[in-house]
Amino acid sequence: MDIFLYSIIFIIGTLFGSFFTLAVYRIPLKKDIIHEHSFCPNCNHKLSFLDLIPILSYVFLGGKCRYCKQKIRPRYLFLEIFSGLAFVLFAMSMKLSIYSFSLNLIMYLIFGLLYFAVLFIIAGIEKEKGYVEKSVLLFGYVLETLYIIYLYIVAKEPNIYRYVIYLSVIVVLILIDTVFLRKKTKNSYPVEILLLCMLLVTFSGEAVTFLSITFTLLIIAIELVIRKITSLKSKKSEKNEVKNSEIKSIPIGYYLCITNIICLIIANYYIFH
């Protein structure tokens, strides 16, 4: 019976993964992600139900649009698979079983998967566009606030004040970014990363967030070393251009989201098992 449960969760995860690709494409363009029908970005042809089945549509269509035969980027397939696996691993990390359901467990699962959805979209936009989408961050804060209200009213969480402190810090950072930094400077990326870190720590906790930041810094260090070695071999670009591109193009938010998902799953295995 648990295999059936996890199969359902995997399918839900792939459906979310299909939605993530749409959201990552449309949100930066300020397009509707709910009511507007899916279409091919190359020929603008509206996609049918058979074109939108996660994983299977990509495989059966040979990775091409049914109408214009334009190749579909493999990242769409990988995102659907990775999303499905992440959802399943999160449920498994909670030791979820069809025989051990409880209200608190179900609510943690629901809000946890929605939290993953927010991180996936933030990571996708950060990877594609190079910035943290604040509208998605705001949606994440709303989700976390709703979960905190549930913890306080229903679950009787004793440490509710730590969440209130986190939310207060988030409000202060948003005010600083909106009122002061937007007028004084065009680059608000450091504040975006701080706001993302507050999103992470509010849901996943201090330890998981610390590990996420640590692994992110390690990945960045490795990437910088690789870039440095590559730049030494290449004589096409100037040194100043290489140094500037090293800092600007590193997707810090992307790495924070991915490492946080992985660290949270591992932490759940330790807690629930």
Stockholm file with secondary structure:
# STOCKHOLM 1.0

chainA/1-273         MDIFLYSIIFIIGTLFGSFFTLAVYRIPLKKDIIHEHSFCPNCNHKLSFLDLIPILSYVFLGGKCRYCKQKIRPRYLFLEIFSGLAFVLFAMSMKLSIYSFSLNLIMYLIFGLLYFAVLFIIAGIEKEKGYVEKSVLLFGYVLETLYIIYLYIVAKEPNIYRYVIYLSVIVVLILIDTVFLRKKTKNSYPVEILLLCMLLVTFSGEAVTFLSITFTLLIIAIELVIRKITSLKSKKSEKNEVKNSEIKSIPIGYYLCITNIICLIIANYYIFH
#=GR chainA/1-273 SS CHHHHHHHHHHHHHHHHHHHHHHHHHGGGTCCSSSSCCBCTTTCCBCCGGGCSTTHHHHHTTTBCTTTCCBCCHHHHHHHHHHHHHHHHHHHHTTCCTTCCCHHHHHHHHHHHHHHHHHHHHHHHHHHHSSCCHHHHHHHHHHHHHHHHHHHHTSCCTTHHHHHHHHHHHHHHHHIIIIIIHHHCSCCHHHHHHHHHHHHHHHHCHHHHHHHHHHHHHHHHHHHHHHHHHHHHCCSSCHHHHHHHHHHTCCHHHHHHHHHHHHHHHHHHHHHC
#=GC SS_cons         CHHHHHHHHHHHHHHHHHHHHHHHHHGGGTCCSSSSCCBCTTTCCBCCGGGCSTTHHHHHTTTBCTTTCCBCCHHHHHHHHHHHHHHHHHHHHTTCCTTCCCHHHHHHHHHHHHHHHHHHHHHHHHHHHSSCCHHHHHHHHHHHHHHHHHHHHTSCCTTHHHHHHHHHHHHHHHHIIIIIIHHHCSCCHHHHHHHHHHHHHHHHCHHHHHHHHHHHHHHHHHHHHHHHHHHHHCCSSCHHHHHHHHHHTCCHHHHHHHHHHHHHHHHHHHHHC
//
